[in-house]
Amino acid sequence: MPLLDWHGAQHFDHTGPHPCALCGKPTPLRSHQGEPAHKVCAEDWNDRHPDAPRHLHKGHDHGTVRFHSDAPKKES
């Protein structure tokens, strides 16, 4: 599974860290659904769940529905 692209601002919660839904350690990072999760934990979860439903954007696989990459930015 490729690494997730979580560069968008929605992946950082300025209110502070919460326990990661996967490992329980504090993280300020959030999934697209707002679930606290370290990026590496989300990547590991995707790798261990290859048959999980996929999130597609314009026909390209961006990871699982639970943890997926940001959509590519429009090219200028």
N, C-alpha and C positions, 0 to 999 in steps of 0.2 A: 504494500500500500504506500503510495507517495505521501510525502509530508503535507500537512494541511496548511493552507494559506489563510491565516487569521489576522491580516493586517488591518481590517476595518475596526473603527473605533468602538463598534458594538461589542467587541470581544473583551473590552477592559471595563471593569466596574469601579468607578472612582469612589464609591461608598466604602470600599474596603474588601478584604478577602473573606471568603466563605469556604467551608470544607468542600473539597473536590468530591463530586458525586462518585468518582471511581476509586480514589486512593484515600480520601478523608483528610489529606493535608490541606492547609489553607492556600487559596489561590484567588487573585483578582480577575482571572480570566473567566469568560462565559462563552458557552456555545451559542449558536444562532437562536436557540430557544431560551437562552438565558440561564441555562444549567451551568453551575460552577464546575469547571473542568480544566485541568492543566492540558495544554496542547499535546504534550507527549503522552499523557494518559489517554486522550481521545484518539490519537494515532494508534496507540497500542490496542485500544478497544476495537477500532476499525479493522486492524490486522487480525485480531482474534475472532472477528465476526464477518467473514467474507460473504456469507449468505444473507446478511442483513439487508433490508430494503435500501436501495440506492437513491441518492439525490442527483438528478440529472439537470444540467443547464445547457440548453441548445444542443442536446444530444451527447454531451460530454459528462462522464462520471466524475463527480466532485467529492465522493466519499459516501458514507452511509447517511441515511436520513437523520439519524441522531447526531452525528458529528461529520460535518462537511466543510469544504473550503468556501471562501468567498468567491462570488462570481468574478470572472475576469473584468478588469476595467476597460471601458471603451477606449479604443485606440484613436488618437487624434490624427 
